[in-house]
């Protein structure tokens, strides 16, 4: 059956269209710009004219958006869904339900599981056993790498992954770090020859070791110390090293969760030199800063660490001016017991957010730039959270509300207010740093390939996620 979503404000990166979307076989078949249509006559993909009355009597399912905004389904490029091995933190069914509720219709799974996904065999377990029939959204995979398993990079089928993730530094759930340039260079070289993108967690392990040793002597355990022991020098120096490697070997480089103006300046300089380098920003960096440790404690201990209010303000300016490539949630759930304790040295780094990020971005945008700029903000979100991720990672059927694309759609009202509470959350970890906040623009309806899978707080139907392979 064909489906018509009518009376929507359709969000693209360039403009907002007051119109309707015709869906057939899970694809967007036609977009009707109502400002260009005379009266009630609609011109559809087959070139025939139909009146609204005739349409209603046709075999169409009609959904009335009632003047609300329709965004393309978001793509979470940095999802830690924790299987196998860390199911007490998260699992695929819970994490992908949280994704739907947050307007994310696709996710790229990260490899720091237990054991880490650093072999072809472990990757195939995810592809063939862990995800099929259990994911509520479409999915793809990063493979990991360990210094003693570099040959696995030569065996993996490039079509099975979107890239390889490397940790230049580690924390509690990242045992496979590659801190030295000699081994790192081998990884860049292998991937360049195979045409595989590299995604890098860029922090300098040697500097981290130095700061850890220095500050442990002080006896401090407060959450705010985390940003002091992982300052700008830790991330900027590592990003510079990764970019240098990409320059030497010609590897396509995706820099994960950048957090400072200095890192984005390095990315901009690399782009000017013609390098294929992309910079990712995480939603929580736009919502929390170092002043918030006193209120939220280790719930907002994340890696890389939060930055100052001044750096955060610059990040918002970068979002508006187009100096970033992607915004994600970096959904990193941990069990409550590991976060709800006062000792920074013992708390694990990471925070969940795939359900909260979209309304948080809408809320943060209007707070910083004014409600009169709302549509500009929605267009930026459609670019950074949908279009650019699809382009960078080769999801040809995703990323925009365009004819021929999958009908992955999110309907929301930016004037709606969501007081975030635990009972609304779908993540298995069951908690959120956003709890108690009033966020605007919580998704009302979400469509995955044309099928309504979320409606006003309720997940509909069984898991329908498919593998997005190349």
N, C-alpha and C positions, 0 to 999 in steps of 0.2 A: 504493500500500500504506500502511496505517496503521502508526503507530509508537508504541510504548509505552516510555517511559523510567521505569523502576521503581526503588523503594528509594532515592530521593534525598531530600536535605534542601533543599527548595525555598526560595530566598531571595527575600523581598519586603522593601520598606522598613519594613514594620510587624512582620513575624514570620517565623519559619522553620517551614515545613510539612514534616513527614515524610510523603512521599507519592509519587505517580506522575503523569506527564504524558502525556496521550494526544494524538497529533499526527496530523492528516489534511490533506493538500494543503498542507503547509508551514505550517499554522496550529495554534495550540494549541486543541484541541477540548474538552478536559476536564482538570481538575486534581482528582485524587483524594486527599483528606486521609485517610491511613490511620488516623489516630487516631479518625476518625468512622465507620469502616467496621467492621462486625462480621465476625469470622472472615476467610474468604478471599473474601467476596462483594464485588464491585466494581460500583458503579452508574455507567454511562457516559451520554454525552450523549443517547443515544436513549431513555433512561429504562428500558432493559432491564437485568435483573440477569444478570451472568455470573460464574461461578466462575473462579478463577485457572486451573484445569485447562482449562475451556472456552476461556478466553482464549488459552492457549498453542497450542491447536489451530486457532484462527482465523487468518485471513491478516494477522497482525501481525508486524512486526519488533520484537523486544524487546531493549532495551538496559538492562543492569543497572548502575545507578549505584553500587551496593554501599555505600550509606550516605554517599556523598560529597555535597558541596554543589553545587547547581545554581543558577547566577546567570543573570540575563538578559544577552544579548549587550551588550557595552559599546559606547558611541557616542563615537568620537573626534571632538570638535567642532572640533579645531584641528590638522588634518593637513597638513603641507607635503610633498606627494608629488612636487613639483619639476618636473613636466612641464607645458609644454614648457620647454626651454632649460637646465635644470640636471640633465640625466639622469646626469651623472657623480656626483651626490650621491645621487639616488634616482630611481626610476621607479614607475609604478603597479603593475606586477606584483610587484616586490620589496616595496614598502611595504605593499601590502595583504596579502601573505603574512605579513609581520611582524605586521600587525594581527590576523589570524586566530590566530597563535601566541600573541598576547597577550590573547586573549579579546574583541577588538574585532570586531564584525560589521557596523559601519557607520562611515563616515568622512565628514566635511565637508572638502572640499578647499579650501585657501587660495590666494589669487590672486597671491602674490608669486613669479611664475615669470619666464621671460625669453622674450618680453616679458611684462610684468605683465598679468594678465587684467582690463584696464580698459575693454574694449569688448565690445559684444554679439557681434561676430564672433569674438573670441578665446574668449569664453565658449562659444559654439556649437561651436567646435573641440573643447573639452573634452567637451561633452555628446555630440557626434555621432561624434568620431573617436578621441580619446585614451583615454577610459574604456571604451566598449562592448567587451565580449569580452576585456578585459585586467585587470579588477579582480576580486579574489577575495572582496571584501566589498561590501555595498551602499554607495552613495555619493550625496552631494549637494554643492552648490557655494556658496561665497561669491564674489561679484564684487568686484573692486577698484575703486578710483577714483583718478584723477589730476586735478590742478587744471586741466589744459587739456582735459579730456574730461568735464566735468560733464554735458553733454547726453546722454551715454550712459546716465546714471541715469534719464533720462526715457524712454528707448527700451526698456530691458530689461523682459522679461516677469517680473513678480514671482513667478510660479509656477515659474520656472526656477531661482530662487536662494533660499537661506534668509536672505540678508541681504547687506549691502555692508560690506566691511572697509576701515577707514581707518587709516592710519599717521599719528599726530600727530608722530612722530619716526621716524628711520630708523637702519638699520645697513647691513651690507655687501650684503644682498640686497633692500633696500627703497628703490628709487629714487623712488617716487611718494609722498613724504611731503606732508602738508598741515599745516604747523606754525602757520599764521596763522588767527586766529579769523574773519576776514572770509570766507575761502574755506570754512572748516569750517562756518560758519553756513549757507552756501548748500547744502552737502551735507545737513545736518540738515533743512533746510526742504524740499528736494526729496523726501527719503525719507519725511518725515512725511506729506506730501501724498499719497504713493503707497502708504502703509501698509507700507513696507519697513523691516525692522529694520536698525540700524546696529551693527556690531561695531568697537570702537575699541582699537587699540594705543595706550594712553594714557601717553606720556612727553612731557615738555616739551623740545622741541628747543632752545629758547633757553638753558635751563639746562644742557643737555648741551653745547652749544657753549662756554659759559662754563667748565664744569668741564674739558672737553677742553683748551682753551687754557691754563688754569691748570696742570693737571697735566703736560702735555707739557713744560713748562719744567723739571720736576724731573728728567727723564731716566729716570724709572721705567718699567719694562716688565713688571713681575710681574703674574701673573693676578689677584691680590687687588686690584689697583688698580681693576679693572672695577667692583666694587661701591662703591668710593669716588667714582668719577666719575658714577655713576648712583644716587645715594642716594634716600632716601624722598621728599625734596622734589621730585625729578624726576617721580616717578610720582603722588604725591598731588595736586600742583598740576594736572597734566594731567587726572587723573580728575575733579577738581572742575570744571574747565572743560567737560569732556564732559557731565557731569551737568547743569550749568547750561544748556548748549545743548539737552539733552533736555527740560528743564523749559520753556524758552522756546517750543520748536517742537512739543512733544508727541511726540517721536520715541521709539520703543522702543529702548532702549540695552543692548547686551551688552558689558561691559567685560572685555577679554581679559586673561589671565594676571596677575591682581592678586597682589601679593606682600607687602603690609604691612597691619598692623592699621588704619592710618590710612585706607587705601583702602576697606576693608570697612566702616569706620565711616561713610564718606561714602555708600556704597551703602545701608546701613541707614537713614540719615537720609533719603535720597531715597525709599526705600520707604515710610517713615512719611508722607511728603508725597503719597503716592499715585502716584509715578512708576513706570513699568515699566522698572526697571533691574536687571540681573543681574550677579553677580560670579563670575568663573571663577578657579579655583586650579589650578596645574600640579603634577603629581606630584613633579617634581624639587625644587620648593621645600620639600616635606615630607621629602625624603631627603638633600639637601645644603644646607650653609650656608657662611658666609664662612670658617669654620675649615677647610673642606675644600680650599681653593685650594692649600695647600701639598702635598697629596697628589695631587690630580687635575689641577691646573693649568688650562689653557685648555679641557680637555674639558668643564668645567662653566661655561664662559663662556656665559651665556644673557642674553637681553634680554626683559623687565627682569632686572636682576642678582639674584644670590642675596642673601639677607638674613642677619642675625645669628642665632646660636642662640636668643636671646631672642625674636626675631620668629618664628622657626620654631616654637618651643614654642607661641606664641599661635595660629599657624595650625592646629596640631593641635587646640588647644582649640576653635577655630572650627569645625573639621570635626565634632567631637563634639557641639557645641552647636547646629549647624544654621545657622551664620551665613554659609555660602557656598551657592552654587547649583549649581556644576558642578565636577568634577575631570576634567582631561584629561591627556594626555601631552605635548601640544604637540610632536608628533614633528617634529623639525627637523634632519634629517641633513645633514652636510657630509662631503666627502671627507676622509680621514684626514690628508692632507698639510696641510690648512688648520687643523687643530686641534692636531696633534702638533708644536708648535713653541712656544718659550718667550715670544715677544713678544706681549703682550696686544694691542697696537695692530694687529698683523697677523692675529691669529686671528679667524675669523668667529664670530658669536654664534649659538648654538643647539646642541642636542644631541638625538640620536635617543632614542626611548623607548617607542614604541607597543607593543613586545613585552615590555618590562620593567615597565611601570607597574603593572599589576594585582598581580603578586606583590610588587612593591616596596611598594604600599599595604598589603597584608596584613602584610608583614614589619614595616613601620613602625608600623602600628596596634598590633600585639601588643607591640612594643618599648616603645611609649609608655604603653599602657594596660593591658597584661597579657594573657596568653593566655586568661584566663577571660572576657575581654570580646570574644573573637573574633567571635561571632555578631552582636554589636552593630556591629562594624566591617564585616562583610559586608553587613549591612542598609544601612549608610551608603553603602557603595560602590554597591550596587544603586540607591540614590536619586540619588547625585551623578553617576554614570557612565552611567546608563541612563535612569531615569524622568525626571529633570529635563531632560536634554538633549532627550529626545523631546517633552516638553511645550513647552519653550521654542521649539524649531525646527519644531514641527508635524508630527512623524513619528508619525502616528496609529496606525500598525501596529507600532510599535517601543516599547521602553522598559521592558517589564515582563513577568513570567510571568503572563499573564492570558488567559482564554478569548477567542479571536478575534484575538489578537496573532500576529505572525510568531513561529515557533518558533526564535528566535535564542537559543541556550542555551550555557552554559559549565559543564562539569563539572570540579571541582577538589578536591584534597585539601590543605587548609592545612597538614598535617603533612609534606607532601613538601618536599624541599629541592632547589633548583636552584642549583648552583654555576655562575654565569653565565660562559660562555666563547664566544669568537668563532665556533666551529664550530656553535653552536646558533642563531646569529642569521640572520635572513632579510633584513634591510635591506641595500640595495645598498652602503651606506657601510661595512658590515662591522666596525664597532667600537661600543663602548658604554662609557659612564662607569660602568655597573654591573658591568663585567667584573671577576671575582674575588670579587664579593659572593656570599653564600649567601642566596637569596631563597626564601621559602615560598609555596606556593600557585600554582605554575606551572600553567596550564590543561592538563588531560589530554585532554579531548574538547571540540570546538566544533561546534555545529550552526548552519547558516545556513538559515533558513526550513525547518527540519526535516531537512535533509540533513547528514550527518556530513562536515565539510570539513577537520577536523584531529584527529589521533589520536596522542597521545604523541610529539610532535616531528615528525610527518610531515604534510605538506599532501596532501590527497586530492583527486584530480580536477582538472578544468580550471576556469578562472575562471567564477564564477556570479554575480558581483555585478550588481545592478540599480540603476538610477537612482531615487532617492527624490525624486520631484517632487511638486508640490502640485496 
